[in-house]
Amino acid sequence: MNKEELYDRSFHLIMHSGNARSCAMEAISYAKQEKSEAVAAKLKEADEEFVKAHHIQTELIQKEAGGEAFEIPLLFIHAQDHLMNAMTTLELAKEIIALHQR
């Protein structure tokens, strides 16, 4: 995989991770407003976006495990930060929503 392709994957990773994080935060907002259908829809959307981002990461890990070497650009490291932030936000959003619904 060349540097341009890795940049492309990085931008998509950032996009899907950011979407997942934003949806998770919107779900919390809807929970505060007691809009349970909107909460469920936003959490579903967040999960779908997270899966898209995770698939990109998994693809790259599998290629590297298969022997393909990468020169990792700073942009990809930034993209990984976005993915981990989205993961944490989504997990916490689900816990906050569960507490709020009690």
Sequence and secondary structure as in RCSB ss.txt:
>XXXX:A:sequence
MNKEELYDRSFHLIMHSGNARSCAMEAISYAKQEKSEAVAAKLKEADEEFVKAHHIQTELIQKEAGGEAFEIPLL
FIHAQDHLMNAMTTLELAKEIIALHQR
>XXXX:A:secstr
  HHHHHHHHHHHHHHHHHHHHHHHHHHHHHHTT HHHHHHHHHHHHHHHHHHHHHHHHHHHHHHTT      HH
HHHHHHHHHHHHHHHHHHHHHHHHHH 
